[in-house]
Amino acid sequence: MLSAAYFTKEMDTWTIDKTTQYAQDFFNDGTLYDVDQKLNGSGAKTEGIEFSGSTFFSFLPEPFNNMGGLMRIILTWILKMLVYLTN
């Protein structure tokens, strides 16, 4: 079986990969910390296409003749993306 699909997705919120803030003094005591954190993003819109194919391997001898395979390729791209950085 073969199939193809087109999709769009509006995302209200999402997370951005890790960022590092160096030399943060949280307690005003002179001790500096390096902080790893994820950031919040807002207002992303994506779209993409998906191609899929599957089959049974009926040519194999028993008990393997009911096994199958599936292959899927998904291509996605970002139409718009807003990032809000706050401290």
Secondary structure, DSSP 8 states (H G I E B T S, - for coil): -EEEEEEEEEEEEEEEEEEEEEEE-SSSSS--EEEEEEEEEEEEEEEEEEEEEEEE-TTS-TTGGG-EEEEEEEEEEEEEEEE----
